[in-house]
C-alpha cells in the first residue's frame, strides 16, 4: 500500500479529462483509496494489496443478477484492519459519485466482502466492478433489508473513515 501525490494527480487528471477509472487505475495501479481521517492518512490500495488478504467466497442470489452467483474477494473488515482502522464512521463512494454510509461496528469478519470476481471472472466496470460490496444475502434474513441492499455499492473507489 502506497501513498503518492503523483498518483492522486494522475487520477484527478484522468477524471477531469473524462477517462474512466480503469485508465486511471491501470496507470496508477490503485483500485481503491482509503482515507483514515483519524490519522490524516490516505492509503492507495492496489490489486496486489487486496490479493494479499484472505479471500472469502459468497454463493448467493442478488436483486441485481439472475440465479445463484459466486462472489469472491476479501472482507471489508479485513481490508480496514490491515490499514489500522478499528472503528468509526465509514463513507463509501462509487465511480459515479453514489455513496453509502455505515458504522465500522456494522461489519463482520465475513461480510460484506469487496467482491472482485463473480462466477470466476474478474468484475469489470461494466459488470459492477472492479469492486462490488456484496453481502451473503441468502444466508440470513438480516442481509435482506433495504439498508443492506442500499449499502451494496458497486464500482467502489473510495472509503473515508471518520472517528
Secondary structure as GFF3:
##gff-version 3
##sequence-region A 1 163
A	DSSP	alpha_helix	5	16	.	.	.	ID=ss1
A	DSSP	alpha_helix	21	28	.	.	.	ID=ss2
A	DSSP	beta_strand	32	36	.	.	.	ID=ss3
A	DSSP	beta_strand	41	45	.	.	.	ID=ss4
A	DSSP	alpha_helix	47	51	.	.	.	ID=ss5
A	DSSP	beta_strand	56	60	.	.	.	ID=ss6
A	DSSP	beta_strand	69	73	.	.	.	ID=ss7
A	DSSP	alpha_helix	76	82	.	.	.	ID=ss8
A	DSSP	beta_strand	89	94	.	.	.	ID=ss9
A	DSSP	beta_strand	99	103	.	.	.	ID=ss10
A	DSSP	three_ten_helix	104	106	.	.	.	ID=ss11
A	DSSP	beta_strand	113	115	.	.	.	ID=ss12
A	DSSP	beta_strand	117	118	.	.	.	ID=ss13
A	DSSP	beta_strand	121	122	.	.	.	ID=ss14
A	DSSP	three_ten_helix	125	127	.	.	.	ID=ss15
A	DSSP	beta_strand	132	134	.	.	.	ID=ss16
A	DSSP	three_ten_helix	141	143	.	.	.	ID=ss17
A	DSSP	alpha_helix	146	151	.	.	.	ID=ss18
A	DSSP	beta_strand	156	162	.	.	.	ID=ss19
###
